[in-house]
Amino acid sequence: MRIVLDTGILVSALITKDTPPDWLYQSWCKQAFTLVTSEEQLEEIKRVLSYKKLERFINQSEAQILLEALHRKADIATDLPFVELSPDPDDNRIIATALAGQADYLVSGDKADLLSLGMAHDIPILTARQMAERLKLG
């Protein structure tokens, strides 16, 4: 199974333990599924993790471990197609990552844009809880 976890889900996994985002991250660490990402998403993750307002919530060594694991173990999608399904360019890059990486699911917490789409072409967009339930986590 190939899954894209959007940046918010990955950052949430570092901030809040024993929650659906954390369960998904831990499940990927145990190789329960293939995590699909892209260089564009990796840059976004790096940028978000450096936000001052998150500094007190994120353990920097855990953030570094996440980034290193993504570079080493995730499937890095390339040749992202042009996508314009969302008003948010970051969301469009995540959708493009899912398409280029032939993901089975895209997981997001973005209710306003991504989740409201429901599907991106033929890829279901689920909440972390919905995906955790499908994987029988938690």
C-alpha positions as CSV (number, residue, x, y, z in Angstrom):
1,M,0.0,0.0,0.0
2,R,1.3,3.4,-1.0
3,I,0.3,6.4,1.1
4,V,1.1,10.1,1.0
5,L,1.0,11.8,4.5
6,D,0.7,15.5,4.0
7,T,3.1,17.8,5.9
8,G,0.6,18.6,8.6
9,I,0.1,15.0,9.4
10,L,3.9,14.4,9.7
11,V,4.4,17.5,11.8
12,S,1.5,16.5,14.1
13,A,3.1,13.1,14.6
14,L,6.0,14.8,16.2
15,I,3.9,17.1,18.3
16,T,1.1,14.9,19.6
17,K,2.0,11.3,20.6
18,D,-0.5,8.4,20.6
19,T,-2.8,10.1,18.1
20,P,-3.8,9.0,14.6
21,P,-1.0,11.0,12.9
22,D,1.5,9.4,15.3
23,W,0.1,5.9,14.8
24,L,0.5,6.3,11.0
25,Y,4.1,7.6,11.4
26,Q,5.0,4.7,13.7
27,S,3.3,2.2,11.4
28,W,5.4,3.5,8.5
29,C,8.5,3.2,10.6
30,K,7.6,-0.4,11.1
31,Q,7.2,-0.8,7.3
32,A,3.5,-1.4,7.3
33,F,3.1,0.6,4.2
34,T,5.2,2.6,1.6
35,L,5.3,6.3,2.4
36,V,5.4,8.4,-0.8
37,T,6.9,11.9,-0.7
38,S,8.7,14.3,-3.1
39,E,11.6,16.7,-2.9
40,E,9.0,19.5,-3.0
41,Q,7.3,18.1,0.1
42,L,10.6,17.5,1.9
43,E,11.4,21.1,1.4
44,E,8.0,22.1,2.8
45,I,8.5,19.8,5.8
46,K,12.0,21.4,6.5
47,R,10.5,24.9,6.2
48,V,7.6,24.1,8.5
49,L,9.8,22.4,11.1
50,S,11.9,25.6,11.3
51,Y,8.9,27.8,12.2
52,K,9.7,29.7,15.5
53,K,6.1,29.1,16.7
54,L,6.6,25.3,16.7
55,E,10.0,25.4,18.4
56,R,8.7,24.7,21.8
57,F,6.5,21.8,20.6
58,I,9.0,19.9,18.5
59,N,12.0,18.0,19.7
60,Q,14.7,19.0,17.1
61,S,16.4,15.6,17.3
62,E,13.1,13.9,16.5
63,A,12.6,16.3,13.6
64,Q,16.0,15.5,12.3
65,I,15.3,11.7,12.6
66,L,12.1,12.3,10.7
67,L,13.8,14.1,7.9
68,E,16.6,11.5,7.6
69,A,14.1,8.7,7.6
70,L,12.1,10.3,4.9
71,H,15.2,10.8,2.7
72,R,16.4,7.2,3.3
73,K,13.2,5.1,3.5
74,A,10.4,6.9,1.7
75,D,9.6,6.5,-1.9
76,I,10.5,9.9,-3.5
77,A,8.2,10.7,-6.4
78,T,9.6,12.6,-9.3
79,D,8.3,14.4,-12.4
80,L,5.3,15.8,-10.5
81,P,2.4,16.7,-12.9
82,F,0.9,20.2,-12.9
83,V,-2.2,20.1,-10.6
84,E,-4.7,22.8,-9.9
85,L,-7.4,21.2,-7.8
86,S,-7.0,23.4,-4.7
87,P,-6.6,27.1,-4.2
88,D,-3.5,26.3,-2.1
89,P,-0.3,25.7,-4.1
90,D,1.1,23.5,-1.2
91,D,-2.0,21.2,-1.5
92,N,-1.6,21.0,-5.2
93,R,2.0,19.8,-4.7
94,I,0.8,17.1,-2.3
95,I,-1.8,16.0,-4.8
96,A,0.9,16.0,-7.5
97,T,3.1,13.9,-5.3
98,A,0.3,11.4,-4.8
99,L,-0.3,11.2,-8.5
100,A,3.4,10.9,-9.5
101,G,4.0,8.4,-6.8
102,Q,1.0,6.3,-7.7
103,A,-0.3,6.5,-4.1
104,D,-3.3,4.5,-3.0
105,Y,-4.3,7.1,-0.4
106,L,-3.6,10.7,0.5
107,V,-3.9,11.5,4.2
108,S,-4.5,15.1,5.3
109,G,-6.0,17.1,8.2
110,D,-6.8,20.0,5.8
111,K,-10.6,20.1,6.1
112,A,-10.9,23.4,4.2
113,D,-9.2,22.3,1.0
114,L,-7.8,18.8,0.6
115,L,-10.4,16.8,2.6
116,S,-13.3,18.7,1.0
117,L,-12.2,17.3,-2.4
118,G,-12.7,13.7,-1.2
119,M,-10.7,12.4,-4.2
120,A,-7.8,13.6,-6.2
121,H,-8.4,11.9,-9.6
122,D,-8.8,8.3,-8.4
123,I,-6.9,8.7,-5.1
124,P,-9.1,8.9,-1.9
125,I,-8.2,11.7,0.5
126,L,-8.7,10.6,4.1
127,T,-8.2,11.9,7.6
128,A,-5.5,10.4,9.7
129,R,-8.2,8.7,11.8
130,Q,-9.9,7.2,8.7
131,M,-6.5,5.8,7.4
132,A,-5.6,4.5,10.9
133,E,-9.0,2.6,11.0
134,R,-8.3,1.1,7.5
135,L,-4.9,0.0,8.8
136,K,-6.4,-1.2,12.1
137,L,-4.2,1.0,14.2
138,G,-4.8,2.5,17.6
